[in-house]
Amino acid sequence: MPGRWRTSRTPYLREPMDALTDPLVEELVIMAGSQVGKTELTLNVLGYFIHQDPSPILYMEPTVEMAENFSKTRLAPTIRDTAVLASRIADPKSRDSGNTTLLKNFAGGYLALIGSNSPAQAASRPIRILLADEVDRFSDSAGTEGDPVDLGIQRQDTFFNRKRGLISTPTVRDVSRIEAAFLASDQRRYFCPCPVCGEFQLLQFQYLRWDAGRPESAYYLCEHCGAKLSTAQKNQMVRAGQWRATATPKPGSERSRGYHLWAIYSPWISLQLIVEKFLKAKDDPERLKVFTNTVLAETFDTAGGQKIDYQKLADRSNYGPRGSNGQPAREFVYGLEGGKAPAAGVLFLSGGVDVQDDRLEVILRGWGRGEQSWLCWYQQIWGDPRMVSTWEALDEVVGSTWRHPHGVDLRVEAVGVDSGHLTQYVYAYVRGAAHRGVFAVKGMGTPTDRPILGTPTWQDIDHEGRKIKNGVQLWSVGTHQANSLIYSRLALPYPGDGYYHFPAGLEEPFWEGLCSEKLITEYRAGVATQRYVPIAGRKRNEPLDCERYALAAALKLGLARAPWDKLEERVKPKEQKPTTARATAATGRQSGNWLTDY
C-alpha cells in the first residue's frame, strides 16, 4: 500500500485503531484474513504510541527472524518516510543512536521487537503497550517459561493504562489462540448496507454466487432484496459499513473488543478472485485449510480431529465420598492412612508425577481385569521440588496403603516421575526410591509412533557433571501413543474393558487439564499427518501428564500381559484362598513385574 496512509480506503480499520486509544478498552483482538490491512494497522498503532503517547512498547512476532524482517522491511521505511517519527528515532547506523534493528529508543519510551521463542526477552521488560502479530504461529511455550502471550501480558501488570493488541490469521479450530481471544470478546462484525435496498447485512461466503465453471461471473446476492451485486458495488457497501458487537464478553474479558475481517472486505480483492481461490482449494484438504484461514478468516476443523468433552466425563463420575447432602465431597480422597480402593475390581496401583516449579502433581490409578481402571488419588503437593521436604511429602503418597474391599492391603507398585524439568532433583529422588518402584520418565512427542513405554537408558551425571557409579534409568514415554490410548478410553460410553473411572467431586481445572489436547490432521506436500496439540485457552495439562506416566508405570509392571487370575487370587479374603495359593498381599518388593514374580 504505497504512498500516504488514507483510512478512507479501508474504513473498517478506523474503529479498531481508535479502540486502542479508548480508555475503556484494554485489549484489541483482530481475527483477520490476508490483505485486509493488518500490517498497516500495526504500523499506525506503533506510530501513534511513539509520536502521540510515548510508552514502553513490546512488539512480538512468531520468531526473532520474522521480527527482524518486519523491522527492516516495514518499520524502518515507515520511520524514514514519516517526519514526526524520524525526528524521534535516530537512524541505527548513527554512531550514538543507541538503536538497533530490534530496539528503538525514543523520548518517553522504547520499542522492543522480539520473537515468541525468546523467553528471556519476553520476561525481562516492563511494558505498557503489547502488540502480538500472528499469535497463532507463536511457540506453544517460550522455552520452559510458559505461554509467550501470557508472559507478555504479565509484563504489563504495573501499568493501570495498559493496552494490548492480538492480531492474527486463524489456524485450527479449538487450537487457535486468536479464535479463543475473539470468542471471549464482544465479537464485532462488519455490517454493510445493500446499495439497492439499503438493508444492512453481514457479508458471508454463502451469498457469493457464480455460474458453474465461470468465476468471472461472480456476484454477491443481497439476502434481503436478491440484488446481484458486483465487486464495485461490494466496495461501495464496505465504505458505508459499520461495526456491531454480536456477543457479550465473557467474564474477565469485559474490556476486550474483538473484530473479524475476511477477504471480501478488502478493496484490493475482487469477488472473482475469491471464487478462483475457492475452486482451486475445494478438493484438496491442504489448500482448503489455507483458503479457510487466509480468505474466510475462519478456523479449520481438521479431518479426523478428536476432542474429548470433559463436561460429559465429569457428569458420569460416580464414586467417592459424599457429604450429608448427598453431593460429592470436595476432597474425594480418604487419606493416606487406611486409604480405600474404590472398587473390588482394583487389583494393583500405579502412579504418575508431574514436576512444576512450585509443586508436584500426583495421580494414583487402580487397575483391574481387562485394563479397566479407577482414579484413586489426585493431589497437588505444594512446595519447591528443590527442597527435600517436597519429596518427603511425595514419599507419603508412594508408600501409601490402600484397603481393598475384600480387606487386603494394596500398595502402589510403580510410579513414573517426570524428569523433563528440574532433572537432577528428580534423579536424586528416584535413586533413593527406586526400591519402591519409582522410576524417571520423560515425555517424547516425536516420532508419533514412539511406544508408550520405551527402552530405558542410563543417566549417570550429577548436578556438577560428574559421573555416578549407580546411575538412574530414564524411560521415554511416547506422548502421542499415550494420548491415543487414554483419549480412546475416555471416549468409551459404558464401563467394561479399558474404561477409565473417575470419582465424583473433581473440579473443573482437573478436567480441563486432562482434556487439554486435541488430535489434528495436517497436510504437507499432500501427505496427511496427525499430531496432538494444546487446545487454546487450556493452560495446564498436568493431569494428562500424570495419567500418561501412570499408564507407563502400569505397562512397566506388565499391564499388557497381566496374570489377572493370580492378581484376583491375591486380593481374596484369607478364608477364601486355597492353602496352596500365595497368601501375601502386596509387599514392599517393587522391582520387576508379575510376569517374573509369578
N, C-alpha and C positions, 0 to 999 in steps of 0.2 A: 504494500500500500504506500507507494512513493508520494512525496510531497507533504504539505502541511496537513495536519490532522483536522478532519471535519466530522463531528459526531453526526451530522445530518445524513451522512452516507450509511451509517449503521446506528439508527436511532434506538435500537433495542439495547445498546451498550450504555446509554445515558444513565438510566436508573441504577444499574449495578455499580457504575463508577461513583455515582453520588452516594450510594449506600455506605461506602466506607468512610464518608465524612459525616454521616448521620450519628449523633451521639447515642441514639437508641439501638444502633446496630453494632454488634461486636464481631460477628462472623459473616463473611460473604462466601457462598458456595455456588460455583458455576459448573454445571454438568453440561458440556457442550461438544458438538462435533467439530470437524476440521473446517478451516476457512471461514469462520464466523467472526473473527477478530479477537480471539482470546489473548494473543501475544500483544496486540496493540493496547488492549485494556490494561494488561500488566504494566507495560511501559508508561502509560498515562498515570497509573496509580503511583508507580515509583517516582515519576517526575513530580507529582503533586506533593508527596511527602518529603522530597528533597528541597523543593522550592518554597512551598506554602506552609508546611507544618513539619519542620526538620525533626527527625526522630531516629532512634536506633532501629534499623530495618534488617530483617533476615529474609533472603530470597533462597528458596530451596528448589533444586532440580533433582531428578532421579539419581544422577551421577555427577561427580565432580567435573568430568569431561563435558557433560551437557551444560553445566553451569558456566564453564569457561567459554564454550561455544556461544552461549547466549550473550555473555558479557562482550565478546569480541565482535559478533556479527549483528547484534540487535541493540544492546545497551550503549556500546561505545559510539556508534553513529548517531544515536538519539541525543546523547550528551553533546557530541561535537556540533550537531546542527541546531541545537536549541540554546540560544544565547544565555537564558537565565540559568540553565544547568551548567553550561560550560564555564560560567563565571564562578560557580560554587565548587566544582570538582576539577582539580588540577589534572592535567594530562599525566598518565602514569609514566611517560617517558621523561618527564621533568625530574631533575636530579633530587629535588627536595619535596616532591609532591606527597610522598607517603602513601600513594595509591598504587594498587596492583590490579591485575585482572579480576581478582576475587574479593577485593576490599576497596571501597570508595569512601574516603573521609570527606566530610563537609561540615560547615559550621552548624552545631546543634545536633549532630548525629553521624551516622555512618551507614553504609550499605554493605553487608557481608553476603557473599554468594557461596553456597555450599551444595554438596551432593548428599542425598539421603543416606548413602552408605558411609558417611563420615561421622561417627558418633561423637568424637571429641569436639568437632566444630559445632554440632547441633546442641551440645550441652554446655558450652563454655561462655555464651554471651547473653546478658540480659537484653531483651528486645521489646519494643513496643509494637512494631508492625511486623507481621509474619505473612509472607506470600509463598505459597507452595504450589508449584506448577506441575501438572501431570502426576498427581498424587497416586493414581492407580498403577503407576510404574515404579513407585518407590520400593525400596527394600522392605521386606517384612519386619526386619529389625535392624537398627543401627548398631551393628556388632552385637554385643551382649547387653546393650543399654536399653533396648525396648523399641517400641514403635517410633520411627523418626518424627512423625507428625506430633505425637504426644510429647516428645522431647522438646520440640519447638514451642508448643503451647505452654509447657512448663516454664520456659524462659520468659514468658510474658507476665508471670504472676505478680511482679512488683509494680505493674502499671495499671492504674484504675481505668485509663482510657485506651486500653489495648485494642488492636484491630487485627484481624487475620482474614486472608482470602485463600480459599481452597479451590483450585481450578484444575479441571481435567476432562479428558475424553474418557468415558466409562469403559469397563472391560467385561468381566464375568459376573453374572448375577450372584448375589449373596457374598461375593468376594470383593466387589468394587468398593473402595474407600469413598469415592465421590458419590456413589449412589446412596451409601449409608448416611452420609452427611446431608445429602439432598432430601432424603426421606424423613430425616429428623427436623428439617426446616419447615418454613411455610410453603414450600413448593410452588414458586411463582412460574407461571407460564404466560407466553406472549399471545394475546388475542388480537385479531385483526378484522377490520370491517370489510365486508364484501363491497366492491366498487359499484355493484349493480343494485343490491337491495339494502346495503348499509348495515346488515346484521353482523355483530362481532362473532368470531369463531376461532377456535384453536386450529392452527394448520396441522393436519395429520396426513401421514403417508397413505392411509386408506382412501383418501379423497383425491389422490393423484392418479389420473387415468390416461390411457393411451390406446391406440389401435394396435392389435397384435402384430409384433414384428416391426413396428414403426415408432421408435422412441421420439422421433421428431414431431409426432402428433400429440405429444403430452400436453395436458391441460389440468388445471385444478378445478374440481367440482365444488361449487358452493353448497354446503349442506343445508342451507335454508331455501334458496330460490332455484338451485340447479344450474346456475350460470356456469359456462365453461370459460375459465379464466386463464389468460396467457401468462408467460413469465413477466412481461411488463406490468400486467395488472397485479400479479403476485407482489412485485416490488412496490407497487402503489399501496397495496394493503399493508405491507410491513411498515411503510413510512407513517401510516396513521394508527399503528398498533399501540397497545398498552399492556403493561404487566398486571396480572391479577394473581393474588395468593389463592391457592386451591386447597390448602390444608392448614390445620392448627399445629404449630410447632410442638414437638414432643417435650416433656419436662426436661429442663436443663438446656434446651435449645431455643428458648423464647427470644433471644437476641440474635438469632440466626436467620438470614434471608437466603433462600435458595432460588436459583434461576436455571431453567432448562432451555437449551437452544439447539435446534438441529439445523441441518444444512439448508433447508428450504428458505430460511430467513435471510440468508446471505445474498447481498445484491450481486455477487460475482458468480453465483451458481444458478444455472437455468433448470427448469423442470426437465428438459430433455436430458441434461447431464445426470440428474438423479436417476432417471429411468434407465439410462445406459449403464450406470454403475450397478443398479439392481439386477438387470438382466445378465450381466457378466458374473454376478456373485451368487445368484439364487440356487444353482445346482452344485455349488462347491462349499462345504461347511467352513473351510478356512476363509474363503473370500466373503462368505455371508456374515461371518463374525466381524470382519473388518468393516463391511458395509453397515452393519447394525451399530457398531461402536462409533465409527467416524462420520457417518452420514446421518443416521437417525438419532445419534447420541443416546442410545439405549444400551443397557447391559445385555449380554448374550447368554442365553441359558444353554450351556453346552450339552451336546448329545450324550446320554449316558450319565449325566450328572446325578449325584446322590447326596441328599442331605437328610439327617435324622431330625425328626420333630421332637425336641426334648420335652415339650409340654405333654405329649402323649406318654412318654416314658414316665414322667412324674405322676401322671394321673393313674397309671397302673401299678405304682409302687404299693406294696401290700403287706409288709410285715414290719416288726419293730415295736417298741413300747408306745403306748398311748396314754394320754392324760385322762383325768377323771371325766372330761367332756367327750371322750371317745376320739378326739383329734390326735394326729401324730404328735408325739413329744418332740420338742425342739432338738434335744440330744437323743439320738436313737441308739447310741451305743450303751451297753450295760456296765461298762467299766472294765478295767484291766483285771481286777481281782474277780475270778469266777465268771468271766465273760461267757455268754451263751451262744452257741451256734444257732443260727436262725431256723434251721430245718434239719430233719433227720437225714436228708439226702447229702448233707455236708460230710465228706469223708477225709478231706485234708485241706489245709490252708496255705496260700502263698501270698506274698506281698510285693508291692511296688512303691518306691520312694522317689519323689522329685525334689531336687535341691534348688532353693532360691537364696537370694542374699540374706533374707530376714526370717526364713522359716524352712521347715521340711514339710512336705505334704505326703501323707501315707494312706494307702489303701490296703486292706486285707480282704481277700476274696476266698470263699469256701467253694470247693469243687466236689462234684458228685458224678455218678454214673452218666455216661453219655455227654460228658463235659458240660452238664448243666451247672450253673454256679450262682452263688449268693454273695452280695456285698455284705461283709461282716463289720467293716470298720473304715471310716474315712475321718482323718484328723489333720488339722494344721498345727504343727508343733512350732510355735513362735520362738525364735531365738537365732542368733548368729551361728551358722554352721562352722565358723572358725573357732567357736568355743566348745570345749569338751562337754559342757552341761547340755547343749542341744542334742548331742549324740547320745548322752546318757538317757535323755527322755525318749529317744527312739528305741534304745535298748529295752525299755519297759514294754513297748509295743511288740518288738521282735520276740521277747521272751514271754509274752502273754499266754495264758492257758484258756482254752475255750471248751466249755462243758457241752458235750453232745447231748441231744435229748434222751439218749439211752443211758446217760450217766457217765460216759467215758470222757476223759480229758484229752483234748487235741491241742497240739502246739503248732505254731507257724513253722513250716518246714523249709521254706526257701523265700528269700527276699532279694529282689533286684534293686540296687541303688544307683540312680543316675549319676554318672561321673563326668558329664559334659560341662559342668560348672563347678568351680572350687574343687578341681580334680584331686589335688594332693590331699585335701582334707577328707574327701570321700575314700581315697585309697587307705589313708591311715585308719579310718573306722573299719573298713572292710577287712583289713589284715587282722584286727582283733576280734572280729565277729564271724569270720569265715566258718568256724566250727559249728555255728548255729544256722548255717545255710545262707548266710549273707554273701552276696557277690556283686561286683561292679558291672554296670551296663552302660551302654552309650547308644542312643538312637541314631540310626543312619537312614536318611531318606532315599539315597540313590545307591546302586541301581534299584528300580522299583521291584525287581524280582528277588531282592535280597531276602533270605529266610527270616522269619520272626526271631529265631534264636540262632545266631551264627556260631562259628568256631572261635573259641577263646584264644586270646594272645596274652603273653606275659608282659606286664608293665612293671619295670623294676628300677624306676628312678624316683628319688625322694624330692622334697622341696628344694634342695640345693643342687640337684642334678647328679647326685651320687647314686651309684648302683646299689641295689638292695638284694641281699642274698635270697631271701624268701619273698619274692615279689607278689604282685596281685594279678590275678587273671581278669582280663576285661572281655566281656561278652557283648558282641554287637547285637542290636535289636533292629530288625528291618521294619521301619515305621509304616511303610506303605502296606506291606502284607499284614502287619498287626492291625492297622486301621481297617483293612478289608474284612478281616475275620471279626473283629469287635463290632463294627457297624452292621455287618450282615446278621450278627446275632442279636443286636439291639433291635433290628427290624423284624425279628420273629414275632408273630402275633400272639402265640399261645405257649405256655410252659411245655417243655419237653427237651429233647437233646439239644445242647448248645445254648439254651435260653439263659439270659442274664437277668437275675432277680435283683431288685433294689428295695431297701426299706422305705417306709413312709417317713416323711419329715425332712428329707434332704432339701436344702434351699436352692433357689434359682441359680446362684453362681456355680454350684456344683454341676447342674445340668447343662448350663451354657458352656462350661469348660469341657465337659465330656463330649458334647456335640459341637465342638468348636471348629471342625474342619469339614470340608466338602470335596467330593471327588469331581474333578472336571476333566473334560477331554480337550486336548489341544491338537491342532493340525500344523505340522511343519513339513514343508515340501510334499504335501499330500499324504503324509503318514500320520495316522491318529495315535496319540499317546495319552495316557491318563496319569494324573497325579493328584494328591491331596493338597489343598491349600487352605489357609486360615479363612474363616468366614468374617467378613467385615463387621466391626463392632464388638466382636467377642475377643477380648484382650487376653484372657487367661485360658490356657489349655492344660493346666497341671493335672486335673482329674483324668484326662485322656492319657497323659504321660504315665500316670500311676497305673492305670489299667493295662497299658501296654507292657509295663515292667512286671506287673503281677502275672500277666499271661506268660511272659517269657520265663518267669520263675517256675510256673506250673509246668511248662514244657521242659525245663531243665530237669525237673523231677521225674518226667516220663509221662506227662498227661496224655499224649497221643496213643500210648500203648499201656495205659494204667491197668493193673490187675484188679478190676473192680470187685470181683468176688472176695478176694483176700482183704481189700480195704473195707468192705462191708463187714467182713468177719471180725475185724479188729475193733469195731465200734459196738458190737453186740454186748449186752449186759453179760457179766461173767457167768451167771447161771444158765445162759442160753448157749454158751460156747462149748463145743466138744472138747474133751480133756486133751485131745492130741493137738488142738489148734494153739497157735501162739496167742497168749492171753494178755500181752502187754499193750498198753495204749502207746500213743506217740511218745517217744523219749527225747532226750537231748541230742541224740545222734542225728545229725542233719546232713551228712555228706552222702554222695551217691544218689541213687534213685531206687524206686521199688523194683525195677527190673533186675537190679543186682541184690537188693536187700532180701528179696523173697526167693 
